Amino acid sequence: MPATPATSVAGPLLATESLRGALLWLMGFSGAFVFIEPSPYEIVGLIAIVLFVITGLSLRAALVPLVLLLVLLNVGYASSVVQVSDQTKPVIWVMVSAFLATTAVFYAAMLGTNTQYRLDLLMRGYLAAALVASLVGVAAYFRAFGGASDLFLLYSRARGTFNDPNVLGAFLVLPGLVVFQRMLAGRLVIRSTLMLLVMLAALLLSFSRAAWGVFLFAAVLMMGLTFLTSRSVNERLRIVMVAVLGLLVIAAFVVALLSVGQVADLFKERAALEQSYDVGRYGRFGRYLLGAEIALEHPFGIGPLQFAKLFVEDPHNTFLNAFMSGGWFAGFAYLTLSVVTVVMSTRFLFVRTPWQPTYHAVYAAYLGVVAESVIIDIDHWRHYFLILGVLWGLMAASRPYLMPAPAAGRAAIRGSPA
């Protein structure tokens, strides 16, 4: 279905909705360019939020749990930062955290009206960002930019337009799932295959073990959900065929990449389950235990960005970092938010809606990123808050579909530009 606003909308309203849609696309696109804080994403996001608020943005009752838990999370951060308020970076960190939480609420709220149109534009911007970041990362890895290639690499790993290879890999999971889903649906198969291969090349060259595992898990989960919710035997047969052919093509592509010596060497090193920095008393996993002891002794936390001063590195565990940076308020808020989101979102997996395929991709990506947050800090990952907000927004928009409704009623539920 083309992503166009309802034709019955008057001229001024149509122009306003077109501007909203353009800003949503730009938000999705700007999320790939994160070298500094605040980043371009913050600027675009602030403009979009202000415009939506001025022209009409409302919160559904179904979004109250999301709002309350994000408020508690940031109250914890704000309370904890007081003890290190003489330091500039922790204060900025808390401000960015509050803004990113606001973007999650914004994404959820804006999907309450004209859901499909706005969702399509946001995802298109995200896909464009993923392609640009992937192309830059792959080209830089093979020194296509000469000496400037080092700007897009870190520790011989592709980081593209991000400041960390792990973030590049994680960022590519959702757009990779969306493109893979198009292939399963038999839509634009050749173009979708090429797009997926580009993103998978960047994903592989980021050498992020967590991102590899998350994408594999999420892709299998989404494929299973698509199979179970397909409407005919022919659709299920096509899903199986595309999956088998896709695996063969991807396998051949990965083998081709691994035939390059430098790729194979680093792959062999990164593919190990444990790295040197993971083990030992002060390794990644050892720090988890030490951090847990500190969390029990400090109900208000030790302040944002303070953990690395004690143990050289950050916690690399978002659950632990929430307790460290925001005390028990933030720690239990993040834990509760993760559990509540997973439980509530599972309820809507088999609800027939116009956006059900995208919902499956977002759901699988959310489960993956929450699982990844056990071994890495995702506190300021822009795409995490996008996924979180979109998932809650689609849950709220899908509630009326839980009960049968007349066709006219469903059209009203989908909403028109306002």
C-alpha positions in Angstrom: 0.0 0.0 0.0 1.5 3.4 -1.0 2.3 5.6 2.0 0.1 8.5 1.0 -2.2 10.5 3.3 -6.0 10.2 2.9 -7.1 12.1 -0.1 -10.2 13.5 1.6 -8.1 15.7 3.9 -8.3 19.4 3.2 -5.3 21.2 1.7 -3.9 22.8 4.9 -4.2 19.5 6.9 -2.7 17.6 4.0 0.3 19.9 3.9 0.7 19.7 7.7 0.7 15.9 7.6 3.2 15.9 4.7 5.5 18.0 6.8 5.1 15.7 9.8 5.8 12.8 7.5 9.0 14.4 6.2 10.2 15.0 9.7 9.5 11.4 10.6 11.5 10.2 7.7 14.3 12.6 8.7 14.3 11.3 12.3 14.6 7.7 11.0 17.5 8.8 8.7 19.4 11.0 11.2 19.6 8.2 13.7 22.6 6.8 11.8 24.8 9.8 12.4 26.0 9.6 15.9 29.5 10.9 16.5 28.8 13.4 19.2 26.2 14.3 21.8 24.0 16.1 21.2 23.9 14.6 17.7 22.0 15.7 14.6 19.3 13.3 15.7 18.6 15.4 18.8 18.1 18.5 16.6 15.8 16.9 14.1 13.9 15.1 16.9 13.3 18.3 18.9 11.9 20.1 15.8 9.6 17.1 15.0 8.3 16.8 18.6 7.6 20.6 18.8 5.8 20.5 15.5 3.7 17.5 16.4 2.8 19.0 19.8 1.8 22.4 18.2 -0.3 20.7 15.4 -1.8 18.0 17.6 -0.4 15.1 19.5 -2.2 13.1 22.2 -1.4 10.3 24.5 -3.6 7.2 24.7 -4.4 5.6 28.0 -2.6 2.5 26.8 0.7 4.4 26.8 0.5 5.3 30.5 2.8 2.4 31.7 5.5 3.4 29.2 5.4 7.0 30.3 5.4 6.2 34.0 8.3 3.7 33.8 10.4 6.1 31.7 9.7 8.9 34.1 10.8 6.7 37.0 14.0 5.7 35.1 14.9 9.4 34.6 14.0 10.4 38.1 16.5 7.9 39.3 19.2 9.3 36.9 18.4 12.9 38.0 18.5 12.0 41.7 21.8 10.1 41.3 23.6 12.8 39.2 23.3 15.3 42.1 26.3 13.7 43.8 28.4 14.3 40.7 26.8 17.5 39.5 30.1 19.3 39.5 31.1 17.2 36.5 29.8 18.3 33.1 29.6 14.9 31.3 27.3 13.2 33.7 24.9 16.1 33.7 24.8 16.1 29.8 24.3 12.3 30.0 21.2 12.7 32.1 19.8 15.4 29.8 20.3 13.2 26.8 18.7 10.3 28.6 15.6 12.4 29.3 15.4 13.5 25.7 15.7 10.0 24.3 13.0 8.8 26.7 10.9 11.6 25.4 11.5 10.4 21.8 10.1 6.9 22.8 6.9 8.5 24.1 6.7 10.7 21.0 7.0 7.7 18.6 4.4 5.8 20.6 2.0 8.8 20.6 2.3 9.9 17.0 1.4 6.4 15.8 -2.1 6.9 17.3 -3.2 8.8 14.2 -2.7 7.8 10.6 -0.7 4.8 11.8 0.3 3.1 8.6 1.4 6.2 6.8 3.5 7.5 9.6 5.0 4.1 10.3 6.0 3.6 6.6 7.8 7.0 6.4 9.7 6.4 9.7 10.8 2.9 8.5 11.8 4.3 5.1 14.0 6.8 6.7 15.5 4.1 9.0 16.1 1.9 5.9 17.9 4.7 4.1 20.1 5.4 7.1 21.0 1.7 7.4 22.0 1.6 3.7 24.1 4.7 4.0 25.8 3.5 7.2 26.4 0.1 5.7 27.9 1.3 2.4 30.2 3.7 4.3 31.3 1.0 6.7 31.9 -1.6 4.0 33.7 0.9 1.7 35.9 2.1 4.5 36.8 -1.4 5.5 38.2 -2.1 2.1 40.0 1.3 2.1 37.8 2.9 -0.6 38.3 6.3 1.0 42.0 6.1 1.2 43.5 7.6 4.4 40.0 8.9 5.3 38.8 5.3 5.7 40.1 5.3 9.2 37.4 7.7 10.3 34.8 5.0 9.7 36.8 2.2 11.4 37.7 1.3 14.9 40.1 -1.5 15.9 40.0 -2.8 12.3 36.2 -3.1 12.6 33.7 -1.2 10.5 31.8 1.4 12.5 30.3 3.3 9.5 28.7 6.6 10.6 28.6 5.5 14.3 31.2 6.0 17.0 31.3 2.2 17.8 31.1 -0.9 15.7 28.8 -2.6 18.1 26.2 0.2 17.6 26.5 -0.1 13.8 25.8 -3.9 14.1 22.9 -3.4 16.4 21.4 -0.5 14.4 21.2 -2.8 11.3 19.1 -5.5 13.0 15.6 -3.9 12.5 16.1 -2.7 8.9 17.6 -6.0 8.0 14.5 -7.7 9.4 12.2 -5.4 7.5 14.0 -6.1 4.2 14.1 -9.9 4.9 10.3 -9.7 5.6 9.8 -8.2 2.2 11.6 -11.1 0.7 9.4 -13.5 2.6 6.3 -11.7 1.3 7.6 -11.9 -2.3 7.9 -8.1 -2.6 10.7 -6.6 -4.6 12.8 -9.7 -4.1 15.8 -8.8 -6.2 16.1 -5.2 -4.7 15.4 -6.5 -1.2 18.1 -9.2 -1.6 20.7 -6.7 -2.7 19.8 -4.4 0.2 20.0 -7.2 2.7 23.4 -8.3 1.4 24.8 -4.8 1.8 23.5 -4.6 5.4 24.7 -8.1 6.2 28.2 -7.3 4.9 28.3 -4.3 7.2 26.9 -6.4 10.1 29.6 -9.0 9.5 32.4 -6.4 9.2 31.4 -4.7 12.4 32.5 -7.9 14.1 30.0 -7.5 16.8 29.3 -10.9 18.2 26.2 -9.7 20.0 24.7 -8.2 16.8 25.4 -11.4 14.9 23.5 -13.4 17.5 20.7 -10.9 17.8 20.1 -10.8 14.1 20.1 -14.6 13.7 17.7 -15.0 16.7 15.4 -12.2 15.5 15.3 -13.3 11.9 14.4 -16.9 12.9 11.7 -15.6 15.3 10.2 -13.2 12.7 10.2 -15.9 10.0 8.4 -18.3 12.4 5.8 -15.6 13.2 5.3 -14.8 9.5 4.8 -18.5 8.8 2.3 -19.0 11.6 0.3 -15.9 10.6 0.3 -16.5 6.9 -3.1 -16.8 5.3 -2.6 -19.6 2.9 -0.6 -22.8 2.1 0.9 -21.0 -0.9 2.2 -18.2 1.3 3.8 -20.7 3.7 5.4 -22.6 0.8 6.8 -19.3 -0.5 8.2 -18.5 2.9 10.0 -21.8 3.2 11.4 -21.5 -0.4 12.6 -17.9 0.2 14.1 -18.9 3.5 16.0 -21.8 2.0 17.2 -19.9 -1.0 18.1 -16.9 1.2 20.2 -19.0 3.5 22.1 -20.4 0.5 22.8 -17.0 -0.9 23.8 -15.5 2.4 26.0 -18.5 3.2 27.8 -18.1 -0.2 28.1 -14.4 0.4 29.7 -14.9 3.9 32.1 -17.5 2.5 33.1 -15.0 -0.2 33.8 -12.3 2.5 35.7 -14.8 4.6 38.0 -15.6 1.7 39.6 -12.2 2.3 42.5 -12.9 4.6 42.0 -9.9 7.0 38.3 -10.6 7.3 38.9 -14.3 8.1 41.6 -13.6 10.7 39.5 -11.1 12.6 36.4 -13.3 12.3 38.2 -16.2 13.9 39.3 -14.0 16.7 35.9 -12.4 17.3 34.0 -15.6 16.9 35.4 -17.0 20.2 32.8 -17.1 22.9 35.1 -15.4 25.4 37.6 -12.6 24.8 40.5 -11.7 27.1 38.6 -8.8 28.5 35.6 -11.0 29.4 37.3 -13.2 32.0 39.1 -12.6 35.3 38.0 -10.7 38.5 38.0 -7.4 36.7 36.8 -8.8 33.3 33.4 -8.0 31.9 31.7 -10.8 33.9 33.7 -10.3 37.0 32.7 -6.6 37.0 29.0 -7.7 37.0 29.4 -9.3 40.4 31.4 -6.4 41.8 28.8 -3.9 40.4 26.0 -5.9 42.0 27.7 -5.6 45.4 28.0 -1.8 44.9 24.3 -1.6 43.8 23.2 -3.2 47.1 25.3 -0.7 49.1 24.2 2.4 47.2 20.4 2.8 46.8 20.9 6.1 45.0 23.6 4.7 42.7 27.1 6.1 42.3 26.2 8.6 39.5 26.3 8.4 35.7 29.6 7.6 34.1 31.2 6.8 37.4 31.5 3.0 37.1 34.4 3.3 34.6 36.3 5.3 37.1 36.3 2.4 39.5 36.8 -0.4 37.0 38.4 1.2 33.9 35.5 0.3 31.7 31.7 0.8 31.6 29.5 -2.0 33.0 28.6 -3.4 29.6 25.3 -4.4 31.1 22.3 -2.0 30.9 20.5 -3.6 33.8 23.6 -3.1 36.0 24.3 0.3 34.6 20.7 1.5 35.4 21.4 0.6 39.1 24.8 2.3 39.0 23.8 5.4 37.2 20.3 5.9 38.7 20.1 3.8 41.9 17.3 1.5 42.7 14.7 3.8 41.1 16.3 3.6 37.7 17.4 -0.1 38.0 14.0 -1.5 38.9 12.3 0.9 36.4 14.4 -0.4 33.5 13.9 -4.0 34.6 10.2 -3.5 34.9 10.0 -1.7 31.6 11.7 -4.6 29.8 9.5 -7.3 31.4 6.2 -5.4 30.9 7.0 -4.5 27.3 7.9 -8.1 26.4 4.8 -9.5 28.1 2.3 -7.0 26.8 3.7 -6.9 23.2 3.4 -10.7 22.9 -0.3 -10.4 23.3 -0.6 -8.7 19.9 1.5 -11.0 17.8 -1.5 -12.7 16.2 -3.9 -9.7 16.0 -4.7 -9.0 12.3 -3.8 -5.4 11.6 -2.6 -3.6 8.5 0.8 -3.2 10.2 1.1 -6.8 11.5 4.2 -7.7 9.4 6.1 -4.6 10.6 4.9 -5.4 14.2 6.5 -8.8 14.0 9.9 -7.2 12.9 9.8 -4.6 15.6 8.8 -7.2 18.2 11.7 -9.5 17.2 14.1 -6.6 17.2 13.0 -5.5 20.6 13.5 -9.0 22.1 16.9 -9.0 20.6 18.0 -5.6 21.8 16.8 -6.3 25.4 18.7 -9.6 25.4 21.8 -7.7 24.1 21.4 -5.2 26.9 22.5 -7.9 29.3 26.1 -7.7 27.8 26.3 -4.2 26.6 25.2 -0.6 27.4 22.3 0.5 25.3 21.3 3.5 27.4 21.9 6.0 24.7 21.2 3.9 21.6 18.8 6.1 19.6 17.3 3.1 17.7 16.5 1.3 21.0 14.1 4.1 22.0 12.7 4.1 18.5 12.0 0.4 18.6 10.6 0.8 22.2 8.3 3.7 21.2 7.1 2.1 17.9 6.3 -1.2 19.6 4.2 0.6 22.3 2.6 2.8 19.7 1.6 -0.2 17.5 0.3 -2.0 20.6 -2.0 0.9 21.4 -3.1 1.2 17.8 -3.8 -2.5 17.6 -6.1 -2.7 20.7 -9.3 -2.0 18.7 -8.4 -4.9 16.4 -8.6 -7.4 19.3 -12.4 -7.3 18.8 -14.2 -7.6 15.5 -15.3 -4.3 14.1 -17.2 -3.1 11.0 -15.1 -2.1 8.0 -16.0 1.6 8.5 -14.9 1.3 12.2 -11.6 -0.1 11.2 -11.0 2.7 8.8 -11.7 5.2 11.6 -9.3 3.3 13.9 -6.5 3.5 11.4 -7.0 7.2 11.5 -6.6 10.1 9.1 -4.2 12.9 9.2 -5.0 15.5 11.8 
